Amino acid sequence: MHQMRCAQLVAIAFSSIIAFGAQPSITIAQKAAIASEIVRIDSPIPGLQLALHHRFRRSAHAFRGKVVLFAEGSAVPTAGNAAFKINGVSWMDSLAWSGFDVWSLDYLGYGESSRYRENDLASFRGRASDCANQLVYAVRFILASRRIHKLSIIGDSFGSLVAGIYASRSPESVDKLILFAPITPVAQAKQDQAQTSASQFHLVTPEDLWQLYTTWLPKGKYVGIDRAFFLQIWGAKYLDSDRASRQRVPPSVMVPAGPDLDTIDIEHGRFPYNPALIKARTLIIFGEWDSVATEEGAKRLFDLLSSTRDKRRIVIGTGTHVLQLESGRQALYREVITFLREK
């Protein structure tokens, strides 16, 4: 079995754990009113395409001004995260029924987007800066197609780096910024050491992700995670996101290893964006038991957001780094919707 560098996974959002808990607030009829599509657009690399997942109410034109784009974490594409249905409803569905025009980007190398070609790897490795350049193409397409000037962005874990880079570079196009379970600057940087050559890809199995999750949950605590369901149901969906996954032994998903390099930089004091350049109203939100986005780190990031007119930090009780799919997810969804709706 290919072994991941688990010590470096702080920059990776394994936002993919199945959870049971509060029942969805959307009825069967309401679910039927939500339309979905996948739109493919050009990417920064000629010949490769990006996939945008889209959820909206069929009366979407009535909600044209409320557009939200997910910048996903790494290792797991949209289908296993914001678009993955729990009790028949995904986070994207919940937002769509609440009146938002919802999009989510699969970075190159993930899900429905093109895979990197061998000759692309010298300069494109799926780092946060690479993904932020891809987000530029996604935002440009959405703004043009919806005929608007701004949208809101939800950055999830590694995606918070992607969203932060974009929001700091293009503040004029960001209405609101939500940094969920964010990667934060370190309090004390490590000394630089000679680096060994990094892998170009990781091979990730559902069991790898499950084992990582078990290190996040406090001993004796339970938030609705069902291991069998995760491995058999969600795991099958995850493997479906890579057409070659079942040709490997064990079956695994190939993902770019670029986030490892971002982790190394952050640990050594090189954060990929300057929070002081962000001007959008910003919400930092995470779970009480999040061992990646800690209270200390979130406070550090919060203090560095010195240019925004409105910034908030919210902690949701009894949740880990994948709170959005745990039993406490409805509280997260409500807080995000409230923030997005405010004028």
C-alpha positions as CSV (number, residue, x, y, z in Angstrom):
1,M,0.0,0.0,0.0
2,H,1.2,3.4,-0.9
3,Q,1.9,5.3,2.3
4,M,0.9,9.0,2.5
5,R,2.9,11.5,4.4
6,C,0.4,11.8,7.2
7,A,2.5,14.2,9.2
8,Q,2.2,16.7,6.3
9,L,-1.6,16.4,6.0
10,V,-2.3,19.5,8.0
11,A,-2.8,21.2,4.6
12,I,-5.2,18.6,3.3
13,A,-8.9,18.8,3.9
14,F,-10.1,15.2,4.2
15,S,-13.6,16.7,4.2
16,S,-15.3,13.5,3.3
17,I,-16.4,11.6,6.3
18,I,-19.9,10.3,6.3
19,A,-22.1,11.4,9.2
20,F,-25.5,10.7,10.6
21,G,-27.5,13.1,12.8
22,A,-29.9,15.9,12.3
23,Q,-32.4,15.2,9.5
24,P,-32.3,17.5,6.5
25,S,-34.6,20.4,6.5
26,I,-35.5,19.9,2.8
27,T,-38.6,18.0,1.8
28,I,-38.8,15.5,-1.1
29,A,-40.6,18.1,-3.2
30,Q,-37.9,20.7,-2.5
31,K,-35.2,18.3,-3.4
32,A,-36.9,17.8,-6.8
33,A,-36.8,21.6,-7.3
34,I,-33.0,21.6,-7.1
35,A,-31.3,21.3,-10.5
36,S,-27.7,20.2,-11.0
37,E,-25.2,20.2,-13.8
38,I,-21.4,20.0,-14.4
39,V,-20.0,22.8,-16.6
40,R,-16.5,22.4,-18.1
41,I,-14.4,25.4,-18.8
42,D,-10.8,26.2,-19.9
43,S,-8.0,26.0,-17.3
44,P,-4.7,27.9,-17.1
45,I,-3.1,25.0,-18.9
46,P,-4.0,24.8,-22.6
47,G,-5.7,21.5,-23.4
48,L,-6.9,20.8,-19.8
49,Q,-10.4,21.6,-18.6
50,L,-11.8,22.5,-15.2
51,A,-15.1,21.1,-14.0
52,L,-17.6,23.3,-12.1
53,H,-20.4,21.6,-10.2
54,H,-23.5,23.7,-10.2
55,R,-26.6,23.5,-7.9
56,F,-29.5,25.8,-8.1
57,R,-33.3,26.1,-7.7
58,R,-35.1,25.8,-11.0
59,S,-36.2,29.4,-10.5
60,A,-32.5,30.4,-10.3
61,H,-33.0,33.7,-12.1
62,A,-34.9,35.0,-9.1
63,F,-31.7,34.6,-7.0
64,R,-29.1,35.9,-9.5
65,G,-27.4,38.1,-6.9
66,K,-26.6,35.4,-4.4
67,V,-23.8,33.4,-5.9
68,V,-21.5,31.1,-3.9
69,L,-18.4,29.2,-5.0
70,F,-16.7,26.4,-3.0
71,A,-12.9,26.2,-3.1
72,E,-12.6,22.6,-2.0
73,G,-9.9,21.0,0.2
74,S,-7.4,18.6,-1.3
75,A,-7.4,14.8,-1.7
76,V,-11.2,14.8,-2.0
77,P,-13.1,16.3,-5.0
78,T,-16.5,18.0,-4.9
79,A,-18.4,14.7,-5.4
80,G,-17.1,13.5,-2.1
81,N,-17.5,16.7,-0.2
82,A,-19.8,19.7,-0.9
83,A,-21.9,17.7,-3.4
84,F,-22.0,14.5,-1.3
85,K,-25.5,13.7,-0.1
86,I,-26.2,12.8,3.5
87,N,-29.8,11.6,4.1
88,G,-30.4,12.7,0.5
89,V,-29.1,16.3,0.9
90,S,-25.6,17.8,0.3
91,W,-24.2,21.1,1.6
92,M,-24.6,22.5,-2.0
93,D,-28.3,21.3,-2.0
94,S,-29.0,23.1,1.3
95,L,-27.5,26.3,0.0
96,A,-29.4,26.0,-3.3
97,W,-32.7,25.6,-1.6
98,S,-31.9,28.6,0.7
99,G,-31.8,30.7,-2.4
100,F,-28.2,30.6,-3.5
101,D,-26.7,29.9,-6.9
102,V,-24.0,27.4,-5.8
103,W,-20.9,26.3,-7.6
104,S,-17.9,24.1,-6.6
105,L,-14.6,23.7,-8.4
106,D,-12.7,20.5,-9.0
107,Y,-9.1,21.5,-9.3
108,L,-7.0,19.9,-12.0
109,G,-6.2,16.3,-11.0
110,Y,-9.5,15.9,-9.2
111,G,-12.9,14.6,-9.8
112,E,-14.4,15.7,-13.2
113,S,-11.5,18.0,-14.1
114,S,-8.6,17.0,-16.4
115,R,-5.6,15.1,-15.0
116,Y,-2.2,16.7,-15.3
117,R,-0.1,15.4,-18.2
118,E,3.5,14.3,-17.5
119,N,4.9,17.4,-19.2
120,D,2.8,19.7,-16.9
121,L,4.4,18.5,-13.7
122,A,7.5,20.6,-13.8
123,S,5.6,23.8,-13.1
124,F,2.1,22.7,-12.0
125,R,1.8,20.5,-9.0
126,G,-1.6,21.4,-7.5
127,R,-0.2,23.8,-4.9
128,A,-2.5,26.5,-3.4
129,S,-1.1,29.1,-5.8
130,D,-1.8,26.7,-8.8
131,C,-5.4,26.1,-7.6
132,A,-5.9,29.9,-7.0
133,N,-5.0,30.5,-10.7
134,Q,-7.6,27.9,-11.6
135,L,-10.1,29.6,-9.3
136,V,-9.6,32.8,-11.4
137,Y,-10.9,31.0,-14.4
138,A,-13.9,29.7,-12.4
139,V,-14.8,33.1,-11.0
140,R,-14.4,34.8,-14.4
141,F,-16.7,32.3,-16.0
142,I,-19.4,32.5,-13.3
143,L,-19.4,36.3,-13.1
144,A,-19.7,36.6,-16.9
145,S,-22.5,33.9,-17.1
146,R,-24.5,35.4,-14.3
147,R,-23.8,39.0,-15.3
148,I,-22.6,40.1,-11.8
149,H,-19.6,41.7,-10.4
150,K,-19.0,39.9,-7.2
151,L,-19.6,36.5,-5.6
152,S,-19.0,34.8,-2.2
153,I,-16.4,32.1,-1.7
154,I,-16.3,29.3,0.8
155,G,-12.7,28.0,1.3
156,D,-12.6,24.6,3.0
157,S,-9.3,23.7,4.8
158,F,-6.7,23.6,2.0
159,G,-9.3,25.5,0.0
160,S,-9.0,28.4,2.6
161,L,-5.5,28.9,1.2
162,V,-6.8,28.9,-2.3
163,A,-9.6,31.3,-1.4
164,G,-7.3,33.5,0.6
165,I,-4.8,33.9,-2.2
166,Y,-7.6,34.8,-4.6
167,A,-9.4,37.2,-2.2
168,S,-6.1,39.0,-1.4
169,R,-5.3,39.4,-5.1
170,S,-8.8,40.2,-6.5
171,P,-10.7,41.9,-3.7
172,E,-13.0,43.7,-6.1
173,S,-14.7,40.5,-7.1
174,V,-15.3,39.0,-3.6
175,D,-18.5,39.9,-1.7
176,K,-18.0,37.6,1.3
177,L,-15.3,35.2,2.3
178,I,-15.9,32.1,4.5
179,L,-12.8,30.3,5.7
180,F,-14.1,27.0,7.0
181,A,-11.7,24.9,9.1
182,P,-8.9,27.1,7.7
183,I,-5.2,26.5,7.5
184,T,-3.6,29.2,9.6
185,P,-0.1,30.8,10.0
186,V,2.1,29.1,12.6
187,A,3.0,30.8,15.9
188,Q,6.7,29.8,15.7
189,A,8.3,28.9,12.4
190,K,10.6,25.9,12.1
191,Q,14.2,26.3,10.9
192,D,14.7,25.5,7.2
193,Q,16.3,22.2,6.5
194,A,17.5,20.6,3.3
195,Q,14.4,19.2,1.5
196,T,14.2,15.9,-0.2
197,S,12.5,15.6,-3.5
198,A,8.7,15.5,-3.1
199,S,6.4,13.0,-4.7
200,Q,4.3,14.3,-7.6
201,F,1.2,12.4,-6.5
202,H,-0.3,10.5,-3.6
203,L,-2.4,7.4,-3.8
204,V,-5.2,7.7,-1.3
205,T,-7.5,4.9,-0.2
206,P,-10.8,5.3,1.8
207,E,-9.1,3.4,4.6
208,D,-6.3,6.0,4.7
209,L,-8.9,8.8,5.2
210,W,-10.7,6.8,7.8
211,Q,-7.5,6.2,9.8
212,L,-6.7,9.9,9.6
213,Y,-10.1,10.8,10.9
214,T,-9.7,8.5,13.9
215,T,-6.7,10.6,15.0
216,W,-8.8,13.8,15.0
217,L,-11.7,12.6,17.1
218,P,-11.1,13.1,20.9
219,K,-11.0,9.8,22.8
220,G,-14.4,8.7,23.9
221,K,-16.3,11.1,21.7
222,Y,-18.7,10.3,19.0
223,V,-20.2,12.5,16.3
224,G,-22.2,10.1,14.2
225,I,-19.4,8.5,12.1
226,D,-20.2,5.1,10.8
227,R,-17.0,3.3,9.6
228,A,-18.8,0.6,7.6
229,F,-20.9,3.1,5.7
230,F,-17.9,5.4,5.2
231,L,-15.8,2.6,3.6
232,Q,-18.5,0.9,1.6
233,I,-20.8,3.7,0.5
234,W,-18.7,6.9,0.6
235,G,-15.6,5.0,-0.3
236,A,-17.1,3.6,-3.4
237,K,-18.2,7.1,-4.5
238,Y,-14.6,8.3,-3.7
239,L,-13.1,5.6,-5.9
240,D,-15.5,6.5,-8.7
241,S,-13.9,9.9,-8.9
242,D,-10.8,8.4,-10.4
243,R,-11.5,6.1,-13.4
244,A,-8.2,4.2,-12.8
245,S,-8.7,3.8,-9.1
246,R,-9.8,0.2,-9.2
247,Q,-6.9,-0.8,-11.4
248,R,-4.6,-0.3,-8.5
249,V,-3.9,-2.6,-5.6
250,P,-5.4,-1.6,-3.2
251,P,-7.9,0.6,-5.1
252,S,-6.9,4.2,-4.6
253,V,-7.4,7.7,-5.9
254,M,-4.4,9.6,-7.3
255,V,-4.2,13.2,-6.2
256,P,-1.6,15.9,-6.7
257,A,0.9,16.1,-3.8
258,G,1.4,19.9,-4.2
259,P,-0.3,20.6,-0.8
260,D,2.6,18.9,0.9
261,L,4.9,21.7,-0.3
262,D,2.5,24.3,1.0
263,T,2.5,22.6,4.4
264,I,6.3,22.7,4.5
265,D,6.3,26.4,3.6
266,I,3.7,27.3,6.2
267,E,5.6,25.3,8.9
268,H,8.7,27.4,8.1
269,G,6.8,30.7,8.3
270,R,6.0,31.2,4.6
271,F,2.2,31.6,4.5
272,P,0.9,31.7,0.9
273,Y,-1.1,35.0,1.2
274,N,-1.3,38.2,3.2
275,P,-4.5,38.3,5.2
276,A,-4.2,42.1,5.5
277,L,-4.9,42.4,1.8
278,I,-8.4,40.8,2.2
279,K,-11.2,43.4,2.1
280,A,-14.3,41.2,1.9
281,R,-16.4,40.6,4.9
282,T,-14.9,37.4,6.4
283,L,-16.2,34.6,8.5
284,I,-13.8,32.1,10.2
285,I,-15.7,29.1,11.3
286,F,-14.6,25.7,12.6
287,G,-15.4,22.9,15.0
288,E,-14.6,22.8,18.7
289,W,-12.4,19.7,18.3
290,D,-10.7,20.7,15.1
291,S,-7.0,19.8,15.5
292,V,-6.0,21.5,12.3
293,A,-7.9,24.8,12.6
294,T,-7.3,25.3,16.3
295,E,-8.7,28.2,18.4
296,E,-5.2,29.6,18.7
297,G,-4.5,29.4,15.0
298,A,-7.9,30.9,14.1
299,K,-7.3,33.8,16.5
300,R,-4.0,34.4,14.9
301,L,-5.5,34.5,11.4
302,F,-8.4,36.6,12.7
303,D,-6.0,39.3,14.0
304,L,-4.2,39.4,10.7
305,L,-7.4,40.3,8.8
306,S,-6.8,44.0,9.4
307,S,-8.5,45.5,6.3
308,T,-11.9,44.0,6.3
309,R,-14.9,46.0,7.5
310,D,-16.5,43.0,9.2
311,K,-14.8,39.9,10.5
312,R,-16.2,37.1,12.7
313,R,-14.9,34.0,14.3
314,I,-17.4,31.2,15.2
315,V,-16.7,27.9,17.0
316,I,-19.3,25.1,16.6
317,G,-19.4,22.7,19.5
318,T,-18.6,19.0,19.2
319,G,-17.2,19.0,15.7
320,T,-13.8,18.1,14.2
321,H,-12.0,19.2,11.0
322,V,-14.9,17.6,8.9
323,L,-17.7,19.2,10.9
324,Q,-19.7,19.9,7.7
325,L,-20.4,16.2,7.4
326,E,-20.8,15.3,11.0
327,S,-23.9,15.3,13.2
328,G,-23.4,19.0,14.0
329,R,-23.3,20.1,10.4
330,Q,-26.8,21.8,10.5
331,A,-25.4,24.4,12.9
332,L,-22.5,25.1,10.5
333,Y,-24.9,25.4,7.6
334,R,-27.2,27.8,9.5
335,E,-24.3,30.1,10.5
336,V,-23.0,30.2,7.0
337,I,-26.4,30.9,5.5
338,T,-27.0,33.7,8.0
339,F,-23.7,35.3,7.2
340,L,-24.2,35.1,3.5
341,R,-27.7,36.6,3.7
342,E,-26.7,39.6,5.6
343,K,-26.5,42.9,3.7
